[in-house]
Structure formats: structure tokens, C-alpha cells
Amino acid sequence: MKHQLTIKAILLSLLLTFSVSALADGNDSIPPTPPDPIGDRIEIPLKGIRWERSITEPMQVYYYIGEYTIDVEFNENIGGASIQVVNSTGTVVYNYTHDTAIEGGCTIFLPPTHDCYYIQISAPRYQASGELCI
């Protein structure tokens, strides 16, 4: 009886060893992220202060590579949001106030030059800033 249990345990462990290795395909890397249908984009991280707690970020900012555009998405109503984009020499490239209750976002067109841009967002219940160098 004891001999049969030992043989069954050995056979079961061999069976599990070969079945797990049969499932492995040898490619354990993470698959590449498919390209965005609108264009290649990167997220610009925002450092901000929020006065109300919520699950989602109030805004997300993306830069579209090769298109020289910044896309700002408003995920929640934070009131009138002033967005200002300044280049490295201090020249204001974009300065506009958006009503986040009505608008879903905005697109900011940058000059087609290599430079660093600083983004300032100011709203009654939210303050944030970000930086982009292209």
C-alpha cells in the first residue's frame, strides 16, 4: 500500500512537471503595446494638488510624437481650468481657460522645433504642472 502511494506520487509529479513545461512557449516577454490609432503618443506626467478626492485623475495630458501637438483630456468637472504652455525661453505658446463642465478636452499645437515646454494648469479645485522636452 505504501509502495503504491509512493509510485503514484512520483508519477503525478512527473505528469505535472511535463504538463507545465508543455504550456510554456519559450517567449516569456511582454508583448509590445500596439500603436495608438491616431498616432504615437506619450503621457506627460502631471504633478498636482487636488482638493477633492476621486478615483480618476481630473486631467490626462498626452504628446503626439511627430505631430507637435499636446492633447489634454478632462476626466472630471473641476471648473474653469486655465492651461498655460511656456517654452524654455519663457515665451507663452498657449494660454486659454477651458470650462471642464462642457468641454471634454483641448488640443494644443506646438511650434515644430525642438524645445522644452512647461505646462501649468490652474482650476478652482485643482493645480498641476508638467514638463515636456522634444
C-alpha positions as CSV (number, residue, x, y, z in Angstrom):
1,M,0.0,0.0,0.0
2,K,2.8,2.4,1.0
3,H,4.7,1.4,-2.1
4,Q,1.7,2.1,-4.4
5,L,1.2,5.6,-2.9
6,T,4.9,6.4,-3.5
7,I,4.7,5.3,-7.1
8,K,1.5,7.3,-7.6
9,A,3.2,10.4,-6.1
10,I,6.2,10.0,-8.4
11,L,4.0,9.6,-11.5
12,L,1.8,12.5,-10.5
13,S,4.9,14.8,-10.0
14,L,6.3,13.7,-13.4
15,L,3.0,14.3,-15.1
16,L,2.8,17.8,-13.6
17,T,6.4,18.6,-14.5
18,F,5.9,17.7,-18.2
19,S,2.4,19.4,-18.4
20,V,3.7,22.7,-17.1
21,S,6.7,22.7,-19.4
22,A,4.4,21.9,-22.3
23,L,2.4,25.0,-21.7
24,A,5.5,27.3,-21.8
25,D,6.2,28.6,-25.3
26,G,9.7,29.9,-24.5
27,N,8.5,33.5,-25.1
28,D,8.0,35.0,-21.6
29,S,8.4,38.6,-22.6
30,I,5.6,41.1,-22.5
31,P,4.0,41.7,-26.0
32,P,4.7,45.2,-27.4
33,T,2.0,47.8,-27.0
34,P,0.1,48.3,-30.2
35,P,0.5,51.7,-31.7
36,D,-2.2,54.3,-31.0
37,P,-4.6,54.6,-34.0
38,I,-4.3,58.4,-34.0
39,G,-0.5,58.4,-33.8
40,D,2.3,57.5,-31.4
41,R,1.7,59.3,-28.1
42,I,3.3,59.6,-24.7
43,E,1.7,60.6,-21.5
44,I,3.1,63.7,-19.8
45,P,3.0,63.1,-16.1
46,L,1.3,65.9,-14.1
47,K,2.4,66.8,-10.6
48,G,-0.6,68.3,-8.9
49,I,-2.6,69.2,-5.9
50,R,-6.3,68.1,-5.8
51,W,-8.7,69.5,-3.2
52,E,-11.3,66.8,-3.6
53,R,-10.7,63.0,-3.6
54,S,-11.7,61.0,-6.6
55,I,-10.8,57.7,-8.2
56,T,-9.8,59.1,-11.6
57,E,-7.2,61.8,-12.4
58,P,-9.0,65.1,-13.3
59,M,-6.9,65.5,-16.4
60,Q,-4.5,63.5,-18.6
61,V,-2.1,65.1,-20.9
62,Y,-0.5,63.4,-24.0
63,Y,2.1,64.5,-26.5
64,Y,1.7,63.1,-30.1
65,I,5.2,62.3,-31.4
66,G,5.9,63.8,-34.8
67,E,2.7,65.9,-34.8
68,Y,3.9,68.6,-32.4
69,T,0.5,68.5,-30.5
70,I,-0.4,68.2,-26.9
71,D,-3.8,66.7,-26.1
72,V,-5.5,67.4,-22.8
73,E,-8.3,65.2,-21.7
74,F,-10.7,66.4,-19.0
75,N,-11.8,63.4,-17.0
76,E,-14.0,65.2,-14.5
77,N,-15.5,68.6,-13.9
78,I,-13.1,70.8,-12.0
79,G,-14.5,74.2,-13.0
80,G,-12.7,76.6,-15.3
81,A,-9.2,75.3,-16.0
82,S,-6.6,77.8,-17.1
83,I,-3.9,76.0,-19.2
84,Q,-0.7,77.8,-20.0
85,V,2.2,76.3,-22.0
86,V,5.6,78.2,-21.9
87,N,8.7,77.3,-23.8
88,S,12.3,77.3,-22.4
89,T,12.8,81.0,-23.1
90,G,9.7,82.0,-21.2
91,T,7.5,82.7,-24.3
92,V,3.9,81.8,-23.8
93,V,2.9,79.3,-26.5
94,Y,-0.7,78.7,-25.3
95,N,-2.9,80.4,-22.7
96,Y,-6.6,79.6,-22.5
97,T,-9.3,78.9,-19.9
98,H,-11.5,75.9,-20.6
99,D,-14.8,75.0,-19.0
100,T,-14.4,71.4,-17.9
101,A,-18.1,71.0,-17.3
102,I,-18.8,71.5,-21.0
103,E,-15.6,70.6,-22.9
104,G,-14.1,67.1,-23.0
105,G,-10.5,68.3,-23.7
106,C,-8.4,70.5,-25.9
107,T,-5.6,70.2,-28.4
108,I,-2.5,72.5,-28.2
109,F,-0.4,73.0,-31.3
110,L,3.3,73.5,-30.7
111,P,5.8,75.1,-33.0
112,P,7.7,72.4,-35.0
113,T,11.0,73.0,-33.1
114,H,13.0,71.0,-30.5
115,D,12.4,72.7,-27.2
116,C,11.3,72.1,-23.6
117,Y,7.7,73.1,-22.7
118,Y,6.3,73.7,-19.2
119,I,2.5,73.1,-18.7
120,Q,0.7,74.9,-15.9
121,I,-2.9,74.0,-15.1
122,S,-4.9,76.1,-12.6
123,A,-8.5,75.5,-11.6
124,P,-10.6,76.3,-8.5
125,R,-10.2,72.7,-7.2
126,Y,-7.0,71.6,-8.9
127,Q,-3.4,72.8,-9.6
128,A,-1.0,70.8,-11.7
129,S,2.2,71.2,-13.7
130,G,4.1,69.1,-16.2
131,E,7.1,69.2,-18.4
132,L,7.8,68.1,-22.0
133,C,11.1,68.2,-23.9
134,I,11.1,67.3,-27.6
